[in-house]
Amino acid sequence: MKNKELANKLYKERDADSPGFQRLKQLSTDKISRSIQMVKDAIKTGFETAYLLADSWFMCDTFVSEIQKINIIYTKKLYVIGLMKTNRSIIINGKKKKASLVPDHKRKDIRFSKKNKCNYLVIRI
C-alpha cells in the first residue's frame, strides 16, 4: 500500500456527538487543561472533596490558579497538595520566584509533621 492509502485507511469520519469524537478531542488537549476539566466534571457530578493531590507534572502556576478559579465559581474550598519541581517558577504575593528558592524565603514557615515524619511548607497564593 502507498502512504496515502495507509493514511486514508486509518482516518474515520465521526459524528460530533459520538464518544469516539469526544475522546479524540480530549486527546488533542494538553494535560493541564484536561486535568482541570476533569476536576470541573467531578464537581458537576457531585463528587465532594477538600483536597486535590497532584503529581509534580501538574504543579505549576496555571494549574493552581485555575483551581482557585474553580473555588470561586463553585464556592468550594479545594486545597491543592503537590510537590513542585525545582526548575519551575511561582508567583507569591505578586512576585515571581524560582521554586527552588521559595524555602529560603519562607524558612520560618517550614513545619515538621511528627505523624508523617517530614518537613512541609504551606504557601497561600
N, C-alpha and C positions, 0 to 999 in steps of 0.2 A: 504494500500500500504506500501511496505517496503521503507526504507530510500533511497536505491539505485534506486528504481523505481521512487521515487519522484524527485531525482536529475536528472535522465535522462529525466523526463517529462519537467523540466524547462530548459534543455540545448537545444540549437538550433544551427545548423551549419549555418554560414553566409558567403556570398561571401565577399572578401576583399574590393571590390568597392561598396558594398551596404551601404546605410545610417545607417542601424542598426549596422553594423560592425564599422563604423566610430564613432558612438555615444558610443558604448561600449568601444572603445579605448580612447575616451575623458573621460569617467567615471573613468578610471584607472590612470589618471594623477593627480598630486597634484594641488591645487588651484592656487599657484603662477605661475607654468608653464602654466596652462590653461589660466590664465588671461593675461599673456604676449603674448601667441599665439593669443588670441582674439584681442589684440591691433595691432599685426602684420597683422592679417587678415583684420581688419578695415582699416588700412593704405593701404594695397594692393588693396582693393576695391574702394579706392578713398575718403574715409572719412577724412576730414581735420579738425583738431582742434589744439589748442595751449596748452590746459590744460587737465590733466588727474586727475580726482578726485577719490581717492581710500579710501576705508574703512580701519579702523585700523588693520583689519585682514591681509591686504595685505602689509602694510607698514613695510618693512624690507630691509636690505642691498641688498639682492638678487634682489628684485623687482626693487628697484631704480637703481641699476647698470645695470640691463637688459634694462630698459627704456633708460638709457644713451647710451647703445649699439644700440638701435633702432634709437636714434637720429643721431648717426654716420652713420649707414648703409643707412637709408632712407633720410638723410640730412634734418631732421625735427628738429624743436625746440619745444619739448614737455615738459612742466613743470608738475611736479607731486605735487599735493596738497593732504595732508592727515595728520591725527593725528596719531602719533606713540605711541604705548603703552609704558609705563614707564619701563617695565621689559625687553625691548629689548636693544640691543647694536647697535651702528652705528659707522662707520669709517669716521672721519673727519680729513682731512689733513694727512692721513696715520696713525692716532692714533685711537684706538678703545676706545669708551666711552659709558657709560650707557646712555640711552635716558633720564632718569630722571635727570642726572647731566648736560646735554647739556645747558639748560637755565642758569645755574650758570656760566658756562664757557663763554657763549655768552650774558651775561647780558646787555652789551652796545648795542647789535644789536637788542634787542627786541623793536618792534614798536607798536604803538597803531593805530587802524583804527577807525576814528570817524564815518564813514559810517556804519561799521559793529559792532561797539562798542565792540571790542575785541583786545587783545594783540596777536601778531604773531611774528614768528621768521623765517627768510629766511635762509636756510642752503644750501650752494653750496657744493656738494660732488665731 
